[in-house]
Amino acid sequence: MTTESEDSLGERLVTGDEASLSEVYRRWGPLVYTVAVRKLGDAEEAKDVTQQVFVGAWDSRKTFDPVRGSLKTWILGITHKKIVDALRRRSRHLRDVEAVTAVSGSEPEVTVPMTESLLEYVTLMGEMETLPEQQQLVLRMAFYEDMSQSQIAERTGLPLGTVKSYTRRGLMRLKKRLEVDGEAHR
């Protein structure tokens, strides 16, 4: 059995070939699910997010551009956005529960665990979305795909110096934003 190239698969997806979605899911569904479980800590919620990722990929298939990155990278970008959405929903739910508790004066029957690391993750994802698109792409590839700057340059076609600049500027901007936010929460 020959494996179809990622480029060919991406072209089929963009043109609306429904069979291509099945192949995309077969290739990257387990990875998407694993990332979601690790970030969310809930297998059922991770299943929902995984489904949302592939529905989202199908609905926005015309936005895939192989010049900007690989199909896998695009899928993982959608994954991280859907995870952030799930974490935000969870955070809103927790605030709602806390508000009801404050008004009623009684403890709620169901609580949603919220750890400091989860809050940090939501904050970081929100700040990542404020970065220019190329900086986001480079940082996601570096941190979520564990790629070196040379590998990122090779995959994206960007010069190595540009990848290094995007990485440095993106990290500096995130650091500055998170330091400002950290002061606001003290």
PyMOL commands that set and color helices and strands:
alter all, ss='L'
color gray80, all
select helices_A, chain A and resi 6-14+18-40+43-59+61-63+71-104+116-128+133-144+149-156+160-184
alter helices_A, ss='H'
color red, helices_A
deselect
rebuild
show_as cartoon
